[in-house]
C-alpha cells in the first residue's frame, strides 16, 4: 500500500494553511464542533486536500510522539493538584483571599490577575494555571461569577509573564540568533511592566462588568437595596457616597461590613460587601463546593506533610533536575499512598479526577493532528516563506516592528520552536541589511507571547480551560482581542524606549 504524500505547490499550501486555521477557529468559536473534534476533523480534511494521502497517519503519529511527555505531565499534574484540593491544602489560602478581597467581583478578578502573574514567575504555564484555578475557581463558582473571566485574566497574566528568560520564548529567540538572553530580556522590562499594567486594567474592567452582571441577574444577592429599609438610621456622609451613623445593615453581619453606595444624587447600588455569606467561623458557606469544609477527603492532620510535599514538587519543577512528568508521577504516588492508604480509596480518587484528565489529554492528543498536518504537508514552511516574501523592501527599516506584528498571529498558529528557529533567523538576516541588530529583532519577536499563550497548540491553555470547565471558543472570544492589545502595547513601549529600534 502506498503511504507516500505528494505536496502541492507553495501557493496552494499557503492558501490551504490559512483556510484550515480560519475554519478551525470559526467552528470552535461558533460552537459548531468541540475543540477535540475540530482539531481532528479539520486538519484531516485539509491535509488530504494538501496531498498528504495515506501518509497523513505517519505525520500525525510523528507529531504525537512529541506530545506524549506533555500529556503525561498534564495527566499527573491534574491528579496531584486535584488530590491537594481534596485533602484541603488550599483551603486556608482561599479563605485568606476571601477575607482580603471580600465579595467584590472587581477585587476578586484583580486578585486573580495578581495571583496568576506572581505564580507565573516560575516560568511554567501549567503550574500557574493549576494553582490559580485551584485557589480561585471555588470563589468564582460561589459568587456565581463567570469562569471564563478567570481563564481570560489568568491567560493574559501568564502570557505577559511568559517573556521572562526562563519562560522559554526569550531563550529560544536568543539561541536562534546566538545572543545573550539577558541582552534580550533586560531592555524589555519596561514593556513587561506596561503589559502587566494593561492586564490589570482589563482585570478591573472585567470585574466591574461581572459586578454589574451579578447585580442584574442575582437581585436576591446583589440587588439594589432600599436605603430606608436596609439601614437603621444610616445617612450618607456629605460628598462621600458612604453611610455613616446608624446601626448598619439589618440582619446578621458578623463582618461589620457596610455597603458602598454611589455618590451621585438619588442613586444607590448593589450590596457588594456580603462577606458573611462566604466567610464565617466555620466556613459553612462553602458547603457543596470544592472547598466543602465537611468533605470526607479532608486530611487536616497531614496538612504540613502535604505542604512540604508540594513545596518539594515545586522546587523540583524550578530546579529542572529530572523530567517534569516523572516529578508529578512520583508526587502523585506519594500523595495517594500517604493520604489514602486504602487501595479502594486510591482508586476512588483516580476515578474522581478522570473527567478532567480525559478532557485535557484528549485535546493534547488531538492537537497532534493539527501540528502534524501543518508540518508534514509543508504548510508551516510555505506560510512562513510567503509572509517573509510579501514584505516590501521599502519596509526594511521597520523590520523589527513588522516582526513584532507578525509574532502575534504566527506564534498562535505555529509552535514557538517553528517561529523562533524557522522564521526569526530569516527575518533577522533581512533586517541586518537595514542596521537592525539581532537583539532588537529578538526583543520584538517575544512581544506576541500574550497572544501565543491562548493558542490551542499550547497544552497549558488546554489545561486551564479544562480545569475551569470552560469552552475553548468562549475563552477565545473574550481573551483574543485583549491579548492582541497587550502584545501591541508591549511592542509600542519597546519602540518608545529604544529596545526595539527602527533602522
FENRA-V508687 format. One record per backbone hydrogen bond with DSSP energy under -0.5 kcal/mol. CO is the residue of the C=O (numbers start at 1). NH is the residue of the N-H. E is the energy in kcal/mol with one decimal. If there is no record, write none. Layout:
CO & NH & E
CO & NH & E
This chain:
5 & 7 & -0.5
9 & 13 & -2.4
10 & 14 & -2.4
11 & 15 & -2.1
12 & 16 & -2.9
13 & 17 & -2.7
14 & 18 & -2.3
15 & 19 & -2.2
16 & 20 & -2.7
17 & 21 & -2.0
18 & 22 & -2.4
19 & 23 & -2.7
20 & 24 & -2.4
21 & 25 & -2.5
22 & 26 & -2.4
23 & 27 & -2.5
24 & 28 & -2.0
25 & 29 & -2.3
26 & 30 & -2.1
27 & 32 & -2.2
27 & 33 & -1.4
34 & 38 & -2.7
35 & 39 & -2.6
36 & 40 & -1.0
37 & 41 & -3.3
38 & 42 & -1.3
38 & 43 & -0.6
40 & 44 & -1.3
41 & 45 & -2.4
42 & 46 & -2.4
43 & 47 & -2.7
44 & 48 & -2.0
45 & 49 & -1.8
46 & 50 & -1.7
47 & 52 & -2.3
48 & 51 & -1.3
50 & 8 & -0.8
51 & 6 & -3.0
52 & 55 & -1.3
53 & 56 & -1.4
54 & 57 & -1.2
55 & 59 & -2.0
56 & 60 & -2.3
57 & 61 & -2.4
58 & 62 & -2.5
59 & 63 & -1.9
60 & 64 & -2.6
61 & 65 & -1.7
62 & 66 & -0.8
63 & 66 & -0.6
63 & 67 & -0.5
64 & 67 & -1.0
64 & 68 & -0.9
65 & 68 & -0.6
67 & 71 & -2.7
68 & 72 & -2.4
69 & 73 & -2.4
70 & 74 & -2.6
71 & 75 & -2.5
72 & 76 & -2.4
73 & 77 & -2.1
74 & 78 & -2.3
75 & 79 & -1.8
76 & 80 & -2.5
77 & 81 & -2.6
78 & 82 & -2.1
79 & 83 & -2.2
80 & 84 & -2.1
81 & 85 & -2.0
82 & 86 & -2.2
83 & 87 & -2.6
84 & 88 & -0.5
84 & 89 & -2.3
84 & 90 & -0.5
85 & 88 & -0.8
87 & 299 & -2.2
88 & 91 & -0.7
88 & 92 & -0.5
90 & 94 & -2.4
91 & 95 & -2.4
92 & 96 & -2.2
93 & 97 & -2.5
94 & 98 & -2.6
95 & 99 & -2.2
96 & 100 & -2.1
97 & 101 & -3.0
98 & 102 & -2.5
101 & 104 & -0.9
103 & 105 & -0.7
104 & 107 & -0.6
104 & 108 & -2.2
105 & 109 & -2.6
106 & 110 & -2.1
107 & 111 & -2.6
108 & 112 & -1.9
109 & 113 & -2.0
110 & 114 & -2.2
111 & 115 & -2.6
112 & 116 & -2.7
113 & 117 & -2.3
114 & 118 & -2.2
115 & 119 & -2.7
116 & 120 & -1.7
118 & 121 & -1.4
119 & 122 & -1.7
120 & 123 & -2.2
123 & 125 & -0.6
124 & 128 & -1.9
125 & 129 & -2.5
126 & 130 & -2.3
127 & 131 & -2.5
128 & 132 & -2.5
129 & 133 & -2.3
130 & 134 & -2.5
131 & 135 & -2.2
132 & 136 & -2.6
133 & 137 & -2.2
136 & 140 & -2.2
137 & 141 & -2.7
138 & 142 & -2.3
139 & 143 & -2.3
140 & 145 & -3.0
141 & 144 & -0.7
146 & 149 & -1.1
146 & 150 & -0.9
147 & 151 & -2.3
148 & 152 & -2.4
149 & 153 & -2.5
150 & 154 & -2.7
151 & 155 & -2.3
152 & 156 & -2.2
153 & 157 & -2.5
154 & 158 & -2.5
155 & 159 & -2.3
156 & 160 & -2.1
157 & 161 & -2.1
158 & 162 & -0.8
160 & 163 & -1.0
161 & 164 & -1.8
164 & 167 & -2.6
165 & 168 & -0.5
168 & 172 & -2.4
169 & 173 & -2.7
170 & 174 & -2.3
171 & 175 & -2.4
172 & 176 & -2.8
173 & 177 & -1.6
174 & 178 & -0.5
174 & 179 & -2.3
175 & 178 & -0.7
180 & 184 & -0.8
181 & 184 & -0.6
181 & 185 & -2.4
182 & 186 & -1.9
185 & 188 & -1.9
186 & 189 & -1.8
188 & 192 & -2.4
189 & 193 & -2.6
190 & 194 & -2.4
191 & 195 & -2.7
192 & 196 & -2.4
193 & 197 & -2.1
194 & 198 & -2.1
195 & 199 & -2.2
196 & 200 & -2.3
197 & 201 & -1.9
198 & 202 & -2.7
199 & 203 & -2.5
200 & 204 & -2.4
201 & 205 & -2.5
202 & 206 & -2.8
203 & 207 & -2.3
204 & 208 & -2.3
205 & 209 & -2.3
206 & 210 & -2.3
207 & 211 & -2.4
208 & 212 & -2.4
209 & 213 & -2.5
210 & 214 & -2.7
211 & 215 & -1.9
212 & 216 & -1.6
213 & 217 & -2.7
214 & 218 & -2.5
218 & 221 & -1.6
218 & 222 & -3.9
219 & 223 & -1.5
223 & 271 & -1.2
225 & 227 & -0.7
226 & 229 & -1.0
226 & 230 & -3.2
227 & 231 & -0.9
230 & 250 & -1.3
231 & 233 & -1.1
232 & 247 & -1.6
235 & 244 & -2.4
237 & 240 & -2.2
237 & 241 & -1.0
241 & 261 & -1.2
242 & 237 & -3.2
244 & 235 & -1.7
248 & 232 & -1.3
253 & 256 & -1.6
264 & 267 & -1.6
269 & 225 & -0.7
270 & 272 & -0.6
272 & 274 & -1.7
274 & 277 & -2.0
275 & 278 & -1.5
275 & 279 & -3.2
278 & 280 & -0.5
280 & 283 & -0.7
283 & 286 & -1.4
284 & 287 & -1.8
286 & 289 & -2.1
289 & 292 & -1.7
292 & 295 & -1.7
295 & 298 & -1.4
299 & 302 & -1.5
300 & 303 & -1.3
302 & 306 & -2.9
303 & 307 & -2.2
304 & 308 & -2.5
305 & 309 & -2.6
306 & 310 & -2.3
307 & 311 & -2.5
308 & 312 & -2.3
309 & 313 & -2.4
310 & 314 & -2.8
311 & 315 & -2.5
312 & 316 & -2.2
313 & 317 & -1.9
314 & 318 & -2.2
315 & 319 & -2.8
316 & 320 & -1.9
316 & 321 & -0.6
323 & 327 & -1.6
324 & 328 & -2.1
325 & 329 & -2.1
326 & 330 & -2.6
327 & 331 & -2.5
328 & 332 & -2.6
329 & 333 & -2.2
330 & 334 & -2.6
331 & 335 & -2.5
332 & 336 & -2.6
333 & 337 & -2.4
334 & 338 & -2.5
335 & 339 & -2.3
336 & 340 & -2.2
342 & 346 & -2.0
343 & 347 & -2.4
344 & 348 & -2.0
345 & 349 & -2.1
346 & 350 & -2.0
347 & 351 & -2.3
348 & 352 & -2.1
349 & 353 & -1.3
351 & 354 & -1.1
353 & 357 & -1.8
354 & 358 & -2.9
355 & 359 & -2.1
356 & 360 & -2.0
357 & 361 & -2.7
358 & 362 & -2.1
359 & 363 & -1.1
360 & 364 & -2.0
361 & 365 & -2.5
362 & 366 & -2.3
363 & 367 & -2.3
364 & 368 & -0.8
365 & 368 & -0.7
366 & 369 & -1.5
366 & 370 & -0.9
367 & 371 & -2.5
368 & 372 & -2.2
369 & 373 & -2.3
370 & 374 & -2.5
371 & 375 & -2.1
372 & 376 & -3.0
373 & 377 & -2.1
373 & 379 & -0.5
374 & 379 & -0.7
374 & 380 & -2.2
375 & 378 & -0.8
378 & 382 & -2.3
379 & 383 & -2.8
380 & 384 & -2.4
381 & 385 & -2.6
382 & 386 & -2.3
383 & 387 & -2.1
384 & 388 & -2.1
385 & 389 & -2.3
386 & 390 & -1.8
388 & 391 & -0.9
390 & 392 & -0.6
392 & 395 & -1.6
393 & 396 & -1.8
395 & 398 & -1.7
396 & 399 & -2.0
397 & 503 & -2.4
398 & 402 & -2.9
399 & 403 & -2.6
400 & 404 & -2.1
401 & 405 & -2.3
402 & 406 & -2.9
403 & 407 & -2.1
404 & 408 & -0.6
405 & 408 & -0.9
405 & 409 & -0.8
406 & 410 & -2.4
407 & 411 & -1.4
409 & 413 & -1.8
410 & 414 & -1.2
415 & 419 & -1.9
416 & 420 & -3.1
417 & 421 & -2.2
418 & 422 & -1.0
418 & 423 & -0.7
419 & 423 & -1.3
419 & 424 & -2.8
423 & 427 & -2.1
424 & 428 & -2.9
425 & 429 & -2.1
426 & 430 & -1.8
427 & 431 & -2.3
428 & 432 & -1.7
429 & 433 & -0.6
430 & 433 & -1.0
431 & 434 & -1.9
431 & 436 & -1.8
432 & 435 & -1.5
435 & 437 & -0.6
437 & 441 & -1.8
438 & 442 & -2.6
439 & 443 & -2.4
440 & 444 & -2.2
441 & 445 & -2.0
442 & 446 & -1.0
443 & 446 & -0.7
444 & 447 & -1.3
445 & 448 & -0.6
446 & 449 & -1.4
448 & 451 & -0.7
448 & 452 & -2.4
449 & 453 & -2.4
451 & 454 & -1.5
452 & 455 & -2.2
455 & 458 & -1.9
457 & 459 & -0.7
458 & 461 & -0.8
458 & 462 & -1.3
459 & 463 & -2.0
460 & 464 & -2.3
461 & 465 & -2.2
462 & 466 & -1.6
463 & 467 & -2.7
464 & 468 & -2.2
465 & 470 & -2.9
466 & 469 & -0.7
471 & 475 & -2.2
472 & 476 & -2.5
473 & 477 & -2.3
474 & 478 & -1.4
475 & 479 & -2.5
476 & 480 & -2.2
479 & 483 & -2.9
480 & 484 & -2.3
481 & 485 & -1.9
482 & 486 & -2.3
483 & 487 & -2.4
484 & 488 & -2.4
485 & 489 & -2.4
486 & 490 & -2.4
487 & 491 & -2.3
488 & 492 & -2.8
489 & 493 & -2.8
490 & 494 & -1.9
491 & 495 & -1.9
492 & 496 & -2.5
493 & 497 & -2.4
494 & 498 & -0.5
494 & 499 & -1.1
494 & 500 & -2.2
495 & 498 & -0.8
499 & 501 & -0.6
